[in-house]
Amino acid sequence: MSAVNDAPAVNAAPRGADSKTAPPPFWQRRAFFRYGALALILGAWELLGPLIDPIFFTYPSRIAAAFVLLVANGELPYYLLQSLEVLVFGLSLAILFGIPLAVAMGRIRQLDWALDLPINAFYATPMVALVPVLVLWFGIYLKAKIIVVFLFAVFPIVINTYQGVREVDRNLIEVARSFRSSERAMWQDVLLPYALPYIAAGIRLAIGRGLVGMIIAEFYTTISGLGFMVLKYANVFEMDKTFVPVITLMFLGVTLTNGAKWLEKRIAPWRRAEA
C-alpha cells in the first residue's frame, strides 16, 4: 500500500463556500445611511416647522396635504403637462441638433474654431439676462419658451459629444479607413458608438439645465407651467403650495436623469462591461 493511500483524508470545503460572503447587517449598508439621514432630516423639519411663522416657512405634513389638494383639483397635472411640453420639445431639438453638429465639429476642422466664439459668448453671458432678449425677439408664448430650453440644453450636448468624438481611438478610424468605410458608415459604426457615453453625460447635464431654462422662461413669459405655480403661491405667501411645484421639479429632474442612465446601459452595454 502506498503512502498516498495511508494518508488521512482531509475534509474538502464545500464548493462555492468561499465565493459567497454573508451580506453585511442592514446598519452597515449604504441605503441605511442614505434613507436614515433623509428620515432624520424630515423628522426634524416636521418638529421644528410649526414653530416658525407659516408665512415664511412650512413643514412636510402641510406640503403633503397641499400636494393632495392640488392633484385632486387638477391644478398640478394641468401645469405639469404644460411644463413637460416645453421641456420635451426643447430637449428633443437640442439632441437632434446638437449631436450631429458636435460630430461634424469633431470631423471638420473648419467648424472647430468657427463655433468657439458663439459657445464662449453664450457661457460668458448671464443666462437670466439672455431670456428677456429672447422674449423680445420671439414673444411670450410657447415658441419662446422652447427656444430658451433649447439654448440652455444644446451646449452641454454639443461640448460633451464633441469631446467624445475627438477622443475616438485613432486605430479604430484607421481600421475603418482600411476597409474603405464611407463617411456615413464612419459616423454610424465608429464615432457615435464610441462617443455614446459622452453623449449620455451631455444629455444628463442638458436635462438639469433644460429644467432651469424652463422655469426661467415661465417666469418671464405666459402664465403657464410649474414656474407660474411657484410665483402664484409665493406672491400670496402660501408656502405649503409653493413647495409642491418645487418638489415636483426635483423629482422630475431625478427621474429623467436616472432614465437617461438606464437608457445608456440599454443601448451601450459594452461600456458597462468595461467599467
C-alpha positions, 0 to 999 in steps of 0.5 A: 500500500502506498503512502498516498493511500495511508494518508488521512483524508482531509475534509474538502470545503464545500464548493462555492463556500468561499465565493459567497460572503454573508451580506453585511447587517442592514446598519452597515449598508449604504441605503441605511445611511442614505434613507436614515439621514433623509428620515432624520432630516424630515423628522426634524423639519416636521418638529421644528416647522410649526414653530416658525411663522407659516408665512415664511416657512412650512413643514412636510405634513402641510406640503403633503396635504397641499400636494393632495389638494392640488392633484385632486383639483387638477391644478398640478397635472394641468401645469405639469403637462404644460411644463413637460411640453416645453421641456420635451420639445426643447430637449428633443431639438437640442439632441437632434441638433446638437449631436450631429453638429458636435460630430461634424465639429469633431470631423471638420476642422473648419467648424472647430474654431468657427463655433468657439466664439458663439459657445464662449459668448453664450457661457460668458453671458448671464443666462437670466439676462439672455431670456428677456432678449429672447422674449423680445425677439420671439414673444411670450408664448410657447415658441419662446419658451422652447427656444430658451430650453433649447439654448440652455440644453444644446451646449452641454450636448454639443461640448460633451459629444464633441469631446467624445468624438475627438477622443475616438481611438485613432486605430479604430478610424484607421481600421475603418479607413482600411476597409474603405468605410464611407463617411456615413458608415464612419459616423454610424459604426465608429464615432457615435458608438464610441462617443455614446457615453459622452453623449449620455453625460451631455444629455444628463447635464442638458436635462438639469439645465433644460429644467432651469431654462424652463422655469426661467422662461415661465417666469418671464413669459405666459402664465403657464407651467410649474414656474407660474405655480411657484410665483402664484403661491409665493406672491400670496405667501402660501408656502405649503403650495409653493413647495409642491411645484418645487418638489415636483421639479426635483423629482422630475429632474431625478427621474429623467436623469436616472432614465437617461442612465438606464437608457445608456446601459440599454443601448451601450452595454459594452461600456458597462462591461468595461467599467 
